[in-house]
Amino acid sequence: MDGAEEIAIPEEFRQILHDQCAQMINELQDKMTQMMEMYKNNSTFPFDFYNLAMRETDTKISCVREIYRRISGTDLG
């Protein structure tokens, strides 16, 4: 398969995939919110670690969205 072919995905699988990807993104966003709160409330929290952790989490969210788009052919909305 060269990526140009489209595979028919049953609606039930598409819904499960959507729900799981949305749940993963929500969990990652919750993690980002916790890190922001921790950084805001703790002046000794290292900025470099905070910055790297935020970028890593943002990259993971982008990857989940891209995987969903490639599998389902639609954007995660």
SULJO-V752517 format. One record per run of one state. SS is the DSSP state (helix for helix, strand for strand, loop for the rest). FROM is the first residue (numbers start at 1). LEN is the number of residues. If there is no record, write none. Layout:
ss: [SS SS]
from: [FROM FROM]
len: [LEN LEN]
This chain:
ss: [loop helix loop helix loop]
from: [1 11 42 47 73]
len: [10 31 5 26 5]
